[in-house]
Amino acid sequence: MRRHYYSLNEYYKRKFNKKVYKLSISGGMTCPNRDGTLDTRGCIFCSMGGSGEFASSSALSIPEQLNTAIEKVMNKTNDNAFIAYFQPFTNTYAEPDYLRKIYYEAIKPDYIVGLSIATRPDCINEEIIELLAVINRIKPVSVELGLQTIHEKSAEYIRRCCTLDKYDNAVTMLRKAGIDVVTHVIIGLPYETVDMMLESVRYVGQRTDGIKLQLLHVIKNTDLADEYYQGKFETLSLEGYTDIICRAIELLPPEVVIHRITGDGDKRSLIAPLWSADKKRVLNYINKEFDRRNILQGNNCKK
């Protein structure tokens, strides 16, 4: 085991010399997996809110959303430094003029030190790259790509409607333009073995600047919830998930920033696994197990 993993908190402190929080906001976009371009049902696990339940309402202007989001976190920090995070749905899925408008509105305040954009790999093109590259010279930009898995059978099951080569393409374009890439990988997808999950992590680790390791959540009013109620799969236990996370971290190059080692969905809509609702307990459990394995490895090396 290595002694340490490169957390997002540490990365931000090195980059900005202070504690930084993300402000989740909405650009009011949809997704090609929902508007009929590729499908109308969305990914099998995706909530009605487009996996952005903590974002401010898109009915508000971008400045209003930022102010609303700041109010939610001001009791956690004395540092006036935030990342504007376009989170719900697909945040490059709009006309360039509209994207330019909302991105510039988001980075305008002095307290915004960077821009983070969650999107799909197949919604990255040269025109968007050019726009992001210009903004990246003003304030740092990172793009989060929803890959989830490298296995095509799993991708078909979750209705990703995006092939692995499109992810590789998007990563190549973004990194060539000097824009940081963060990749989402889901741990616990139905019918995937542990080895398959670790293969996805290993593959992504060789290509991305950062990674989000996300526990599979079963959320109300999703097709995944229907499959869960029919008994077609089981979710991971805390112990099982922790084992996979510790092994996944070992596969990642030390310079890859680990943005997330779990996730916390909206407790009102979470069906399973219910243990994941207590994020503080989960993080403590994972970190203690990581430390325990380090100690055991250290003892073995001394023998």
N, C-alpha and C positions, 0 to 999 in steps of 0.2 A: 504493500500500500504506500502511496505517496503521502507525505505529511500534511498536505494542504491542497485545497482546490481554489481556483481563482474566481471568487464570487463577484457578482455585479456591484455590490456595495464597495468592495475593495477597488474595483476598476474605476468607479465613479470618483472615489476619494483620490486616487492617483491622477485621474484626468482633470478633475475640477478643484482639487484640494479642499473639498468640503462634502458634507452629506447632501445627496441629491435624491429627490423623489420624482416619480413619474406622475403626470396629470393625465388621466384617461379622458379623451375627448372623442367626439364623433364628427365625421365629415358628411354624414347623412347619405352614405353610399350603400349600394347593395352588393351583389356578388353574381358573377356569371353562372354560378351553380344554383341561383335562385330566380333569376329574371328570365329564364328560358333559353339563354344563349347556349348553355351546356346542359342544364337540368332546371327543374323548378323546385326540387325538394331540399336542396342544400346537402351538406355532408351529413352523414347519418347521426353524428354526435352533436351537431351544432344547434345551439339554442335559438329561440326566436329572436333574441337580441344579438345574434351574430357573434357570440362569445365575447360580448363587451358589456356585460350587465353592470359593471361599475363605472361605465362612461357617463358623462353628462348627456343630457338630452340634445339631440340634433336640432330641436326646435329653437334652441338658443344660438346666438351668434358665437363665433369662436372666442372672442374676448369674454363673453358672458360665461361660456363653458369653463374657461381657464379660471375665472374668479370663483365659480362654484366649486371646482375641483380643489382649489387652494384651500378653501374654507374647511374641506374635509380632512386635510392633512396638517394644517397649521399647528395643531396641538402636538405634533410629532417632531417638529424641527424648528430650530432657530435660524437655520441657514436659508437664505432667500434664493434658492437655486432649484430649478425644476426642469424636467424634460416634458415637452408637449408630445403626448403619445396618442396618435390616431389608432384606436384599437378595434372597434366593432366592424365586422364585415371586411370588405376588400378596399383598402384605402388608397389604391392607385387606379381604381376602376371608375374613371370619370374623364371628362374632357380636360386636356392640359391647362386651359385657361382657368377652369374652376379649381383644379389642383393648385395651380400657382397662387391663386387668391387665398385659399384657406391655409396653405403652408406658410405663406408670408405673414398672414395674420397671426398664426400660431407662434412664430419665432420673434415677432416684433417686440414683446415686452422684455425689459432688461433682465427680469428674473428667469426667463427661459434661456437655458444654456445649451439646449440641443433639441433635435427633432427625431422622433421614432415613429415609424410607419409600418403597420401590420398589413400584409397583403398576400396574394397568391403568386407563385412563381410565373404563371402564365399571364399575369397582368403587369409584367415589366417589359418595357420596350425602349428603343433608343431615345424617343422624345422624352419619356419620363426620366430616363437616366440623365439626359442633359439638364433637365430642370433640377433634379436632386443634386447633381454635381455643382451647380451654381450655388444652391442653398448651402451645400456642404462647405463652401469657402467662406460663408458668413457664420454659420453655427454648425456643429457636428451633426451629421445625419446618420441614422442606422435604419436598415430595412429588415423587418421580421418576415420571414417566409414560412408559410404553413406547409410543411412537407409531411410531417407525422410519421411516415414510414417509407423505406426504400423498396418495399416488397409490393410488386404490382398486384398480386392477388388481394392483399390487404387494402391497397389503394382502391381497387374496384369495389370491395366490400363497403368501405366507408364513403364511397361515391365522391372521391376526390376530384375525378374528371381532369386530372393533370398528371402527365407522365414524368418519370424521373429525369428524362433528358431536358425537360423544360426547367426543372429546378437547377440542374447543372448549368444551363444556359444563363439563367437569371443571376446565379452566383458569379459566373465569369464576367458578365457585363458590369455588375455592381462593383466587384472588387477591382476590375480594370479602371473604373472611374474613381476609385479611392473611397468608396462608401462601405461602411461596415455592414456585414451580413450576420443576422441572428436567425437560427433555424429552430423551428418547433418540432419536437419529436414526442409522440404519445407513447407512454409506457403502459402496457396492459390491454392493447387492442385484442378483441376477440380472435381466437384461432391462431394468434402468434405465439410461438415458443419464446422462451427467454433468449435463446441463441439468436432468433430473428430480431428481437428488440435490440440486442447488443450489436448486431450487424448494422442496424440503422444508425446507432450512435457512433460506431467506428467509422462508417462511411462519411457521415456528416462532419465528424471531428477533423477530417482531413481537408475540408473545404470551407468551413464557416469560421467567422471571428467569434461568434457567441452561440450558445445553445440554450433552449428552454426545454427542460425535461418535465413533461407534463403527465401526471397521473390521469388515466382515463376516468372521466366522470360520466355517470349516467344521469341525464337531466330530464326533467318532466317535459312532456310534449315534443319528444324527439322519436325518430324511428328506432334509435338505439334502445330507448326505454321500452318500446314494444317488444323488441327481441329479448331484453333482459327479463321482462315479466313472463315471457314464454319459456324461460329457463334455458335459452340457447347458449348462454355463457355465464361465467362468474367473474366478478371483479377481484382484484388482487387484495390480499390482506396487507396490513401495515408492515408485517415482518417480511412478506414476499416482495413488496414494493421496495422496501429499504435495501434488501439484498441486491436487487437489480440496480438500484441507484448507485450503491457503493461500487459495484462492478463496472457500471457505465462510466463513472468518474475516472476509474483507472485506465479506461481506454482512450480518454480524451487527452490531446496534447496539453501541456501545462499552460500554454498561452491562450487557450480557448476560454473565454469568459463564460462562466456558468450563471446564466441569468435566473434560472429557476430550478429547484430540485423537487418541487411539488406544485400544487396549485390549489386555489380555494374558490370554488364556484359559489353562486348565490345559494345560501343555506335553504332558502324558501323553495328552491326548485331542485335541489339535490336529492336523488333517489339512492345512489350508491357510488362508492362505498362511504357509509356515513362517518367512519372514523376520520375521513379526510376533512371534515368540517372544522375540526380543531387544529387549525394550521400551526399554531405555536407548539402544541404537543407533538405534531408530526415532525416539524423541523428539529425540535430538540431530540427526538428519538433517532432521526437519521444522522444528525451530527454526532450524537453519542456513539452510535454504532460505527460510524466512520472512524472516530477516535479510538474506539476499542480495537478495531482491526489494525489500525496503525500501531498500537501498543503491542498487540500479538505479533505482528510482523517484525517489530523491533526486537522483541524477545527472541524470536526465531533466528534472527540474524546474529545474535550474540552467542548462540550455542555453537 
